[in-house]
Amino acid sequence: MVSSNRRRVLKAASGIGIGALAGCLGGGGGDGGATSLSVGIPSASTTTGAASNSFQRVVKNQSGDTEPAGEIRWQNQETGGDPPSLRQFSQGNVQALSAGNFIVASAQEDLPPFQERPLDTLPNQMFSITPLHMHILSVQGSGVQTSDDLVGSNFWPLPPQWGLRQQAETVLSNAGLWSELQDSDSIVDAGTGDVAGLIEEGNIDAMMGYGAGFTNLAGWATEVDARADLQLVEFSDSLVEAANNTRGTSHSEIDTYGWEQQSFDANQMDVYGADFQFWLGSGVSRDVGYELARISNEHTESIQEGQPAYLDHSDPENMASLYLEDVPVHPGPYDFLEEQGVDMSAYTRGGE
């Protein structure tokens, strides 16, 4: 599709270089040495980026005394999105990452955006971060009231390189809307930092948004909340059906939350789900994975200081609440959760 003058393509591709992502996977095999893990995150302003940055701080404070794992260094690297993080993992440049279940399942099945360039390796599940609630909003006065009204508008469906964007494209495609949006030149591609400005300039009429864990918005969305007058967009019947028929998600109606500067007409909003976890390479030792799980379990309140939407891991059941049944769980968290009394019989323990 050739963009017209009213379309903006901003920061559509990650400029992160391989060298910037190179990490050192050392020690951690029970010798008491240091293990440095490069961790792929989309950006610090995302929900999972904030969670990983907070976890990094707590790991730094707590991991010095772990035995036999030794010191663990959780070092976040911004990749621009979940698909780039998974590609960097497959290339050996990161050893852990935050990512949504939908995009990992897509990689496992060689589905978009991995159908032309499948991944050789995938990480193990580590533990759950938070569920996201995806919804659609429009600018007051835009005339966009239902999802059917998106065709012909200026619609921002999240950044092109995000896994959440791929999920949105899939749901909208299953509703028969994505091709119509493309044919009508309705798609606005832009980075999260540009959305508020594009709305003010009249270049975005409607957008995808999300809340995390019934708690808050992502950092980038709080800027939009402060600078734009928005309304909720109702899902058409076809979009509801599409969400329910899309792998890894479903439609629901939930109480509105997160948009503190808005005065919505409704108290509930249409959403579909997106579950996010931390993922850990099988090359990372069982002991390191075990200690990371223990730290998250014992220091949840400290992690939530940096990201309030982080699931309450003081209840170990919550750590496994978003697991996929057909993807191995890293042996460290698997053993930790089993010791804590969590029923792990539905999951496969990853190899070492």
C-alpha positions as CSV (number, residue, x, y, z in Angstrom):
1,M,0.0,0.0,0.0
2,V,1.4,3.4,-1.0
3,S,0.8,6.0,1.8
4,S,-1.0,9.2,0.9
5,N,0.3,12.6,2.3
6,R,-2.0,12.3,5.3
7,R,-0.4,9.1,6.5
8,R,2.7,9.1,8.7
9,V,5.1,6.2,8.8
10,L,7.2,6.9,11.9
11,K,9.6,4.6,13.6
12,A,8.2,1.6,11.9
13,A,11.3,-0.4,12.0
14,S,13.6,-1.0,14.9
15,G,17.1,0.4,14.5
16,I,18.6,-1.7,17.2
17,G,21.9,-3.2,16.1
18,I,23.1,-6.7,16.8
19,G,26.0,-5.4,18.7
20,A,23.9,-3.4,21.1
21,L,22.0,-6.5,22.1
22,A,24.9,-8.9,22.6
23,G,24.8,-10.4,26.1
24,C,27.0,-12.6,28.1
25,L,25.6,-15.8,29.4
26,G,28.2,-16.8,31.9
27,G,28.3,-18.8,35.1
28,G,25.0,-19.7,36.8
29,G,25.5,-23.4,36.5
30,G,25.9,-24.1,40.1
31,D,29.4,-22.7,40.4
32,G,28.4,-19.6,42.3
33,G,29.6,-17.3,39.5
34,A,27.8,-14.4,37.9
35,T,25.2,-14.9,35.2
36,S,24.4,-11.9,32.9
37,L,21.1,-12.2,31.0
38,S,20.3,-9.8,28.1
39,V,16.5,-9.4,28.2
40,G,14.5,-8.2,25.2
41,I,11.8,-5.7,25.9
42,P,9.8,-3.6,23.4
43,S,10.6,-0.3,25.2
44,A,10.6,1.2,28.7
45,S,7.2,2.9,28.1
46,T,5.3,-0.3,27.5
47,T,3.6,-2.3,30.2
48,T,6.0,-5.2,30.0
49,G,9.0,-2.9,29.6
50,A,8.1,-1.2,32.9
51,A,7.6,-4.6,34.5
52,S,11.0,-5.9,33.3
53,N,12.8,-2.7,34.4
54,S,11.3,-3.0,37.9
55,F,12.2,-6.7,38.0
56,Q,15.7,-5.8,36.9
57,R,16.0,-3.4,39.9
58,V,14.8,-6.0,42.4
59,V,17.0,-8.8,40.9
60,K,20.0,-6.5,41.3
61,N,19.1,-5.9,44.9
62,Q,18.4,-9.5,45.8
63,S,20.5,-11.8,43.6
64,G,23.9,-11.3,45.2
65,D,23.2,-13.9,47.9
66,T,21.6,-16.6,45.8
67,E,23.2,-20.1,46.1
68,P,24.1,-22.1,44.1
69,A,23.0,-19.8,41.3
70,G,25.4,-17.0,42.2
71,E,24.8,-13.4,41.2
72,I,22.2,-12.8,38.4
73,R,22.3,-9.7,36.2
74,W,18.9,-9.1,34.5
75,Q,19.8,-6.5,31.8
76,N,17.0,-5.1,29.7
77,Q,17.6,-4.3,26.0
78,E,15.0,-2.4,23.9
79,T,14.3,-4.2,20.7
80,G,11.2,-2.4,19.5
81,G,8.7,-5.2,19.9
82,D,8.0,-8.9,20.7
83,P,8.8,-10.2,17.2
84,P,12.2,-8.5,17.1
85,S,12.9,-9.8,20.6
86,L,12.1,-13.4,19.5
87,R,14.3,-13.0,16.5
88,Q,17.2,-11.7,18.7
89,F,16.6,-14.7,21.0
90,S,16.8,-17.1,18.1
91,Q,20.0,-15.4,16.9
92,G,21.5,-15.8,20.4
93,N,21.6,-12.1,21.2
94,V,19.2,-12.2,24.2
95,Q,18.7,-15.0,26.7
96,A,15.3,-13.8,28.1
97,L,12.4,-11.6,27.0
98,S,9.0,-10.3,27.7
99,A,6.4,-11.3,25.1
100,G,2.7,-12.1,24.6
101,N,1.4,-15.6,24.4
102,F,-0.2,-14.9,21.0
103,I,3.0,-13.9,19.3
104,V,5.0,-16.8,20.8
105,A,2.3,-19.3,19.6
106,S,2.5,-17.6,16.2
107,A,6.2,-18.2,16.1
108,Q,5.7,-21.8,17.2
109,E,3.3,-22.4,14.3
110,D,5.3,-20.4,11.7
111,L,2.4,-18.0,11.4
112,P,2.6,-14.2,10.6
113,P,5.0,-12.5,11.1
114,F,7.2,-15.6,11.0
115,Q,5.8,-17.4,8.0
116,E,8.5,-16.3,5.6
117,R,11.3,-16.4,8.2
118,P,10.6,-19.1,10.8
119,L,12.5,-19.1,14.0
120,D,15.0,-21.9,14.8
121,T,14.6,-21.8,18.5
122,L,12.0,-20.6,21.0
123,P,12.4,-19.8,24.7
124,N,10.7,-21.7,27.6
125,Q,7.9,-20.1,29.6
126,M,9.2,-18.4,32.7
127,F,6.2,-16.9,34.6
128,S,3.3,-14.7,34.0
129,I,3.5,-10.9,34.0
130,T,0.0,-9.5,33.4
131,P,-3.1,-9.8,31.2
132,L,-3.8,-6.9,28.9
133,H,-7.2,-5.7,27.8
134,M,-7.2,-4.5,24.2
135,H,-9.8,-2.0,23.2
136,I,-10.5,0.7,20.6
137,L,-11.0,4.4,21.2
138,S,-11.8,7.3,18.9
139,V,-11.3,11.0,19.1
140,Q,-14.3,13.1,20.1
141,G,-16.0,14.5,17.0
142,S,-14.5,11.9,14.7
143,G,-17.8,10.1,14.0
144,V,-16.2,6.7,14.8
145,Q,-18.7,5.0,17.2
146,T,-18.4,1.4,16.3
147,S,-15.6,-0.8,14.8
148,D,-17.4,-0.7,11.4
149,D,-16.8,3.0,11.3
150,L,-13.1,2.5,11.3
151,V,-13.0,2.0,7.5
152,G,-12.2,5.4,5.9
153,S,-10.9,6.9,9.1
154,N,-7.4,7.5,10.2
155,F,-6.9,4.4,12.4
156,W,-3.7,3.6,14.4
157,P,-3.6,-0.1,15.3
158,L,-0.4,0.1,17.4
159,P,3.2,0.1,16.1
160,P,3.9,-2.2,13.1
161,Q,6.7,-4.1,14.7
162,W,4.7,-5.1,17.8
163,G,3.3,-8.5,18.5
164,L,0.1,-6.7,19.7
165,R,-0.2,-5.2,16.3
166,Q,0.0,-8.6,14.7
167,Q,-2.7,-9.8,17.1
168,A,-4.8,-6.8,16.2
169,E,-4.3,-7.4,12.5
170,T,-5.4,-11.1,13.0
171,V,-8.5,-10.2,14.9
172,L,-9.5,-7.5,12.4
173,S,-8.8,-9.8,9.5
174,N,-11.0,-12.5,11.0
175,A,-13.7,-9.8,11.2
176,G,-13.2,-9.0,7.5
177,L,-12.1,-5.5,8.4
178,W,-8.3,-5.5,7.8
179,S,-8.4,-5.7,4.0
180,E,-11.1,-2.9,4.0
181,L,-8.9,-0.7,6.2
182,Q,-6.0,-1.3,3.8
183,D,-8.0,-0.7,0.7
184,S,-9.4,2.6,2.1
185,D,-5.9,3.7,3.1
186,S,-7.1,4.0,6.7
187,I,-4.0,2.6,8.5
188,V,-1.7,5.0,10.3
189,D,1.7,3.6,11.1
190,A,3.5,5.4,13.9
191,G,5.5,4.9,17.1
192,T,3.8,5.2,20.5
193,G,5.6,8.5,21.2
194,D,4.0,10.2,18.2
195,V,0.4,9.2,18.8
196,A,-0.7,12.2,21.0
197,G,0.8,14.7,18.6
198,L,-0.8,13.0,15.6
199,I,-4.2,13.2,17.3
200,E,-3.7,16.9,18.0
201,E,-2.8,17.4,14.4
202,G,-5.9,15.6,13.2
203,N,-4.0,12.7,11.7
204,I,-5.5,10.0,13.9
205,D,-9.3,9.5,14.4
206,A,-9.2,6.2,16.2
207,M,-6.7,4.0,17.9
208,M,-6.0,0.8,19.7
209,G,-5.4,1.0,23.4
210,Y,-4.9,-1.3,26.3
211,G,-5.1,-1.5,30.1
212,A,-3.0,-3.9,32.2
213,G,-4.3,-6.2,34.9
214,F,-7.3,-4.0,35.8
215,T,-4.7,-1.5,37.1
216,N,-3.3,1.0,34.7
217,L,-2.3,2.1,31.2
218,A,1.1,1.8,29.5
219,G,3.3,4.9,30.0
220,W,2.9,6.0,26.4
221,A,-0.9,5.9,26.7
222,T,-1.0,8.1,29.8
223,E,0.4,10.9,27.6
224,V,-2.4,10.3,25.1
225,D,-4.9,10.3,28.0
226,A,-3.6,13.7,29.1
227,R,-3.7,15.4,25.7
228,A,-6.7,13.9,23.8
229,D,-10.4,13.8,24.2
230,L,-11.5,10.2,23.5
231,Q,-14.5,8.0,23.5
232,L,-14.9,4.2,23.6
233,V,-15.6,2.4,20.3
234,E,-18.2,-0.4,20.4
235,F,-17.2,-3.7,18.9
236,S,-19.5,-4.8,16.0
237,D,-21.0,-8.3,16.2
238,S,-18.5,-9.4,13.5
239,L,-15.5,-8.2,15.6
240,V,-16.9,-9.9,18.8
241,E,-17.1,-13.1,16.8
242,A,-13.7,-12.6,15.3
243,A,-12.1,-12.1,18.7
244,N,-13.7,-15.3,20.0
245,N,-12.5,-17.2,17.0
246,T,-8.9,-15.9,17.1
247,R,-6.3,-18.2,18.8
248,G,-5.3,-17.1,22.2
249,T,-7.9,-14.5,22.8
250,S,-11.6,-13.8,23.4
251,H,-14.1,-10.9,23.7
252,S,-15.4,-9.7,27.0
253,E,-17.0,-6.6,28.5
254,I,-15.2,-5.1,31.5
255,D,-15.5,-2.0,33.7
256,T,-13.5,0.9,32.3
257,Y,-10.2,1.7,33.9
258,G,-6.9,3.5,33.3
259,W,-8.2,6.5,31.3
260,E,-8.3,8.9,34.2
261,Q,-8.6,12.1,32.1
262,Q,-11.6,10.9,30.0
263,S,-15.3,11.1,30.6
264,F,-16.7,8.1,28.8
265,D,-20.4,7.7,28.3
266,A,-20.3,4.0,29.2
267,N,-19.1,2.3,32.4
268,Q,-18.0,-0.8,30.5
269,M,-15.9,-1.4,27.4
270,D,-15.5,-4.1,24.8
271,V,-12.1,-5.8,25.0
272,Y,-10.2,-8.8,23.8
273,G,-7.4,-10.4,25.8
274,A,-3.6,-10.5,25.4
275,D,-1.6,-12.4,28.1
276,F,2.1,-11.6,28.7
277,Q,4.9,-13.5,30.3
278,F,8.6,-13.5,30.8
279,W,10.4,-16.2,28.7
280,L,13.8,-17.8,29.4
281,G,16.1,-19.7,27.2
282,S,16.7,-23.4,27.9
283,G,20.5,-22.6,27.9
284,V,20.0,-20.7,31.2
285,S,20.6,-23.0,34.1
286,R,17.9,-24.5,36.2
287,D,19.4,-22.8,39.3
288,V,19.2,-19.3,37.8
289,G,15.6,-19.9,36.7
290,Y,14.7,-21.1,40.1
291,E,16.2,-18.1,41.8
292,L,14.4,-15.7,39.5
293,A,11.1,-17.3,40.3
294,R,11.9,-17.2,44.0
295,I,12.8,-13.5,43.9
296,S,9.6,-12.6,42.1
297,N,7.6,-14.6,44.6
298,E,9.2,-13.1,47.7
299,H,9.5,-9.5,46.5
300,T,6.3,-8.9,44.5
301,E,5.6,-5.7,46.4
302,S,8.9,-4.2,45.5
303,I,8.4,-5.1,41.8
304,Q,4.9,-3.6,41.9
305,E,6.4,-0.3,43.1
306,G,7.7,0.1,39.6
307,Q,4.8,-1.6,37.7
308,P,1.6,-1.8,39.7
309,A,0.0,-4.1,37.1
310,Y,2.6,-6.8,37.8
311,L,0.6,-9.9,38.9
312,D,0.7,-10.7,42.6
313,H,3.4,-13.4,42.6
314,S,3.2,-13.7,46.4
315,D,0.5,-16.2,45.5
316,P,2.5,-18.7,43.4
317,E,-0.6,-19.8,41.5
318,N,-0.6,-16.4,39.8
319,M,2.9,-17.0,38.5
320,A,1.5,-19.9,36.4
321,S,-1.9,-18.3,35.6
322,L,-1.1,-17.4,32.0
323,Y,0.9,-20.5,31.0
324,L,0.3,-22.2,27.7
325,E,-0.1,-25.9,27.8
326,D,1.9,-26.7,24.7
327,V,5.1,-24.7,25.4
328,P,7.7,-26.1,27.9
329,V,8.2,-24.3,31.2
330,H,11.8,-23.6,32.2
331,P,12.9,-26.2,34.7
332,G,13.8,-23.6,37.3
333,P,10.4,-21.9,37.7
334,Y,8.7,-25.3,37.1
335,D,10.5,-26.8,40.1
336,F,10.0,-23.7,42.2
337,L,6.2,-23.7,41.5
338,E,5.9,-27.4,42.1
339,E,7.6,-27.0,45.5
340,Q,5.1,-24.2,46.3
341,G,2.2,-26.6,45.7
342,V,1.2,-25.4,42.3
343,D,-0.3,-28.2,40.2
344,M,2.1,-28.4,37.2
345,S,0.7,-31.6,35.7
346,A,-0.8,-29.8,32.7
347,Y,2.6,-28.4,31.6
348,T,5.9,-29.8,30.3
349,R,9.1,-29.3,32.2
350,G,11.7,-27.9,29.8
351,G,15.0,-29.8,29.3
352,E,18.3,-28.7,30.6
